[in-house]
Amino acid sequence: KDLAIGFSELDVQKYELLIKTTSRATEIAQQHGREDLIENHNKNLKQYKDIISALKEGNIIFGRQERMKRRRDGTI
């Protein structure tokens, strides 16, 4: 099945919540000196912000089909 994000307003709410919880997790990781977690959280946070930006512009993001094409072409 293809993944599509942006058909519902709930998608925006979902990514707003992911941004909020990931930001908080980053703060906690910083307090405990967990550089490995901070790096992962920051990477995810950037992806979530890019996604929510696209959604707020009214775009729909299709995922699986494009990933499968890149995998087949050897670009992943």
Beta strands, then each sheet from edge to edge (+ up, - down):
strand 1: 4-5
strand 2: 61-62
sheet 1: 1+ 2-
end
